[in-house]
Amino acid sequence: MDACYVAVMCLISFTSYTTLAFVNPLAPDEFLKVGIPQYFVGTVFSLSPLAVLLFSPMMNSYTKQHGRMKVANLCLWLQIVGCLAFAY
């Protein structure tokens, strides 16, 4: 069970960072084309690590209450929904 949990968490991390790796090189140019300032681009990309820092303690307590696999499944599906929502 622990190996499955680790595999799911690695998959979530992989998809998250892969998505950022696709977006990061292209987004600043696109933002600048529509007139969004450079500092705002940096702010947008810094929000992801900030969210991880702020929500990690909350997710730890949530995991203790509901179980690791339920939380991992929830996170995976939220990642998929988020990727699809921002892709279109």
N, CA, C and O of each residue as an XYZ file, in Angstrom:
352
protein
N       0.814     -1.192      0.000
C       0.000      0.000      0.000
C       0.861      1.262      0.000
O       0.536      2.236     -0.678
N       1.957      1.245      0.759
C       2.822      2.419      0.799
C       3.493      2.671     -0.543
O       3.683      3.822     -0.934
N       3.852      1.608     -1.249
C       4.471      1.780     -2.562
C       3.485      2.393     -3.552
O       3.870      3.203     -4.395
N       2.224      2.011     -3.452
C       1.191      2.582     -4.321
C       0.993      4.065     -4.013
O       0.835      4.882     -4.920
N       1.004      4.396     -2.737
C       0.870      5.793     -2.327
C       2.028      6.624     -2.858
O       1.823      7.718     -3.385
N       3.225      6.112     -2.722
C       4.408      6.832     -3.212
C       4.330      6.993     -4.725
O       4.673      8.052     -5.252
N       3.887      5.963     -5.422
C       3.770      6.045     -6.878
C       2.742      7.099     -7.294
O       2.975      7.853     -8.239
N       1.629      7.153     -6.605
C       0.596      8.144     -6.923
C       1.101      9.552     -6.643
O       0.879     10.461     -7.443
N       1.772      9.738     -5.523
C       2.311     11.059     -5.196
C       3.382     11.484     -6.203
O       3.462     12.657     -6.566
N       4.195     10.544     -6.649
C       5.187     10.856     -7.678
C       4.505     11.232     -8.990
O       4.965     12.132     -9.692
N       3.421     10.555     -9.321
C       2.682     10.882    -10.534
C       2.067     12.276    -10.444
O       2.078     13.026    -11.420
N       1.538     12.618     -9.291
C       0.980     13.956     -9.101
C       2.066     15.010     -9.256
O       1.872     16.012     -9.944
N       3.204     14.784     -8.617
C       4.309     15.742     -8.731
C       4.807     15.839    -10.162
O       5.078     16.934    -10.654
N       4.929     14.699    -10.833
C       5.412     14.690    -12.208
C       4.485     15.478    -13.125
O       4.946     16.286    -13.931
N       3.183     15.248    -13.006
C       2.253     15.973    -13.880
C       2.243     17.467    -13.550
O       2.127     18.305    -14.445
N       2.365     17.789    -12.285
C       2.378     19.197    -11.892
C       3.591     19.913    -12.467
O       3.460     20.978    -13.070
N       4.767     19.333    -12.282
C       5.980     19.988    -12.765
C       6.108     19.923    -14.287
O       6.699     20.814    -14.896
N       5.566     18.892    -14.893
C       5.578     18.824    -16.351
C       4.703     19.918    -16.935
O       5.072     20.556    -17.920
N       3.544     20.134    -16.327
C       2.662     21.202    -16.780
C       3.351     22.552    -16.661
O       3.294     23.362    -17.587
N       3.999     22.799    -15.533
C       4.718     24.062    -15.369
C       5.872     24.177    -16.358
O       6.161     25.270    -16.846
N       6.529     23.073    -16.657
C       7.643     23.118    -17.604
C       7.162     23.465    -19.010
O       7.898     24.091    -19.773
N       5.954     23.073    -19.362
C       5.405     23.432    -20.673
C       4.967     24.889    -20.717
O       5.128     25.561    -21.736
N       4.415     25.374    -19.613
C       3.844     26.712    -19.582
C       4.903     27.791    -19.358
O       4.855     28.843    -19.995
N       5.844     27.544    -18.472
C       6.807     28.577    -18.087
C       7.570     29.214    -19.241
O       7.697     30.438    -19.257
N       8.082     28.465    -20.199
C       8.821     29.130    -21.270
C       7.941     29.977    -22.193
O       8.422     30.940    -22.789
N       6.677     29.633    -22.315
C       5.801     30.298    -23.267
C       4.994     31.439    -22.660
O       4.703     32.422    -23.342
N       4.638     31.320    -21.409
C       3.713     32.267    -20.801
C       4.230     33.696    -20.718
O       3.468     34.616    -21.015
N       5.490     33.939    -20.330
C       5.910     35.349    -20.234
C       5.759     36.118    -21.545
O       5.316     37.267    -21.536
N       6.115     35.512    -22.655
C       5.960     36.188    -23.946
C       4.498     36.457    -24.268
O       4.146     37.522    -24.776
N       3.656     35.484    -23.969
C       2.224     35.657    -24.228
C       1.625     36.734    -23.328
O       0.794     37.526    -23.770
N       2.047     36.760    -22.070
C       1.565     37.791    -21.160
C       1.991     39.174    -21.628
O       1.205     40.120    -21.587
N       3.230     39.286    -22.072
C       3.730     40.582    -22.526
C       3.017     41.051    -23.795
O       2.818     42.250    -23.991
N       2.633     40.099    -24.659
C       1.913     40.463    -25.886
C       0.573     41.125    -25.593
O       0.139     42.013    -26.327
N      -0.082     40.691    -24.516
C      -1.396     41.255    -24.180
C      -1.296     42.403    -23.180
O      -2.314     42.913    -22.712
N      -0.065     42.810    -22.851
C       0.125     43.985    -22.023
C       0.191     43.752    -20.527
O       0.063     44.702    -19.754
N       0.389     42.518    -20.098
C       0.518     42.235    -18.671
C       1.969     42.492    -18.276
O       2.877     41.989    -18.938
N       2.212     43.265    -17.213
C       3.579     43.621    -16.851
C       4.416     42.423    -16.395
O       3.886     41.399    -15.964
N       5.738     42.583    -16.502
C       6.677     41.510    -16.181
C       6.589     41.088    -14.713
O       6.688     39.899    -14.410
N       6.403     42.044    -13.800
C       6.338     41.687    -12.378
C       5.133     40.797    -12.083
O       5.187     39.958    -11.184
N       4.055     40.972    -12.829
C       2.875     40.137    -12.613
C       3.134     38.701    -13.054
O       2.629     37.760    -12.441
N       3.913     38.534    -14.107
C       4.279     37.189    -14.574
C       5.043     36.459    -13.475
O       4.768     35.292    -13.194
N       6.004     37.146    -12.853
C       6.749     36.537    -11.753
C       5.872     36.198    -10.570
O       6.062     35.171     -9.918
N       4.912     37.062    -10.293
C       3.993     36.815     -9.189
C       3.147     35.572     -9.451
O       2.929     34.763     -8.548
N       2.678     35.424    -10.668
C       1.853     34.262    -11.015
C       2.635     32.967    -10.836
O       2.112     31.993    -10.295
N       3.878     32.953    -11.287
C       4.665     31.722    -11.196
C       5.181     31.465     -9.787
O       5.535     30.329     -9.470
N       5.234     32.463     -8.947
C       5.666     32.239     -7.566
C       4.523     31.783     -6.670
O       4.770     31.360     -5.541
N       3.296     31.856     -7.131
C       2.159     31.441     -6.313
C       2.100     29.925     -6.111
O       1.596     29.467     -5.086
N       2.597     29.147     -7.055
C       2.560     27.696     -6.916
C       3.406     27.219     -5.732
O       2.891     26.471     -4.901
N       4.675     27.615     -5.614
C       5.430     27.190     -4.431
C       4.870     27.771     -3.131
O       4.943     27.130     -2.082
N       4.318     28.970     -3.197
C       3.724     29.568     -2.004
C       2.515     28.761     -1.540
O       2.326     28.553     -0.342
N       1.708     28.310     -2.479
C       0.545     27.488     -2.132
C       0.977     26.167     -1.496
O       0.351     25.699     -0.545
N       2.043     25.571     -2.019
C       2.557     24.333     -1.429
C       3.003     24.587      0.005
O       2.711     23.794      0.900
N       3.704     25.681      0.220
C       4.184     26.015      1.558
C       3.031     26.251      2.529
O       3.090     25.802      3.673
N       2.001     26.939      2.096
C       0.898     27.278      2.989
C      -0.054     26.115      3.256
O      -0.571     25.979      4.365
N      -0.288     25.276      2.247
C      -1.290     24.232      2.391
C      -0.737     22.886      2.831
O      -1.517     21.972      3.098
N       0.574     22.730      2.916
C       1.146     21.451      3.357
C       0.704     21.061      4.761
O       0.323     19.908      4.961
N       0.734     21.960      5.747
C       0.248     21.547      7.078
C      -1.229     21.159      7.078
O      -1.626     20.224      7.775
N      -2.037     21.867      6.307
C      -3.456     21.548      6.241
C      -3.667     20.165      5.606
O      -4.499     19.383      6.066
N      -2.914     19.880      4.558
C      -3.056     18.581      3.902
C      -2.568     17.450      4.804
O      -3.083     16.334      4.732
N      -1.590     17.726      5.641
C      -1.116     16.713      6.577
C      -2.221     16.320      7.548
O      -2.439     15.131      7.779
N      -2.916     17.286      8.116
C      -4.006     16.961      9.032
C      -5.182     16.319      8.291
O      -5.840     15.425      8.824
N      -5.440     16.770      7.075
C      -6.511     16.167      6.268
C      -6.190     14.708      5.949
O      -7.074     13.851      5.955
N      -4.917     14.439      5.672
C      -4.491     13.066      5.384
C      -4.668     12.176      6.601
O      -5.085     11.025      6.471
N      -4.359     12.691      7.775
C      -4.533     11.897      8.993
C      -6.002     11.573      9.239
O      -6.313     10.503      9.762
N      -6.901     12.464      8.876
C      -8.330     12.244      9.098
C      -8.944     11.295      8.078
O      -9.770     10.453      8.433
N      -8.546     11.424      6.808
C      -9.255     10.714      5.741
C      -8.452      9.606      5.074
O      -9.001      8.867      4.257
N      -7.193      9.470      5.391
C      -6.374      8.425      4.792
C      -5.579      8.932      3.595
O      -6.014      9.816      2.857
N      -4.408      8.343      3.431
C      -3.496      8.819      2.394
C      -4.009      8.581      0.982
O      -3.886      9.452      0.120
N      -4.578      7.416      0.743
C      -5.004      7.105     -0.625
C      -6.182      7.977     -1.063
O      -6.247      8.374     -2.227
N      -7.104      8.281     -0.166
C      -8.216      9.160     -0.531
C      -7.701     10.552     -0.882
O      -8.148     11.168     -1.850
N      -6.759     11.036     -0.084
C      -6.194     12.360     -0.350
C      -5.384     12.342     -1.644
O      -5.444     13.289     -2.428
N      -4.632     11.273     -1.867
C      -3.848     11.166     -3.100
C      -4.759     11.130     -4.321
O      -4.477     11.774     -5.331
N      -5.847     10.378     -4.229
C      -6.800     10.327     -5.339
C      -7.445     11.692     -5.574
O      -7.590     12.128     -6.717
N      -7.826     12.358     -4.497
C      -8.414     13.690     -4.616
C      -7.432     14.649     -5.283
O      -7.802     15.391     -6.193
N      -6.192     14.633     -4.832
C      -5.179     15.526     -5.408
C      -4.926     15.221     -6.880
O      -4.761     16.133     -7.689
N      -4.898     13.955     -7.217
C      -4.680     13.582     -8.610
C      -5.814     14.085     -9.492
O      -5.568     14.637    -10.564
N      -7.054     13.898     -9.050
C      -8.189     14.355     -9.851
C      -8.259     15.874     -9.929
O      -8.615     16.432    -10.967
N      -7.918     16.545     -8.825
C      -7.882     18.010     -8.866
C      -6.793     18.514     -9.809
O      -6.971     19.521    -10.494
N      -5.672     17.808     -9.837
C      -4.602     18.175    -10.771
C      -5.066     18.019    -12.220
O      -4.798     18.880    -13.059
N      -5.747     16.939    -12.504
C      -6.253     16.696    -13.854
C      -7.266     17.774    -14.246
O      -7.199     18.327    -15.344
N      -8.201     18.067    -13.346
C      -9.213     19.088    -13.626
C      -8.545     20.452    -13.834
O      -8.900     21.190    -14.753
N      -7.588     20.775    -12.984
C      -6.890     22.053    -13.115
C      -6.140     22.180    -14.428
O      -6.176     23.226    -15.076
N      -5.457     21.104    -14.819
C      -4.731     21.126    -16.092
C      -5.687     21.308    -17.267
O      -5.421     22.093    -18.177
N      -6.788     20.585    -17.241
C      -7.748     20.704    -18.338
C      -8.427     22.072    -18.349
O      -8.680     22.632    -19.416
N      -8.720     22.604    -17.179
C      -9.396     23.914    -17.108
C      -8.496     25.014    -17.648
O      -8.970     25.907    -18.350
N      -7.215     24.967    -17.337
C      -6.326     26.010    -17.796
C      -5.802     25.763    -19.192
O      -5.245     26.668    -19.813
N      -5.971     24.546    -19.698
C      -5.515     24.242    -21.051
C      -6.476     24.792    -22.109
O      -6.081     25.060    -23.243
N      -7.747     24.954    -21.718
C      -8.743     25.388    -22.705
C      -9.282     26.707    -22.379
O     -10.132     27.223    -23.104
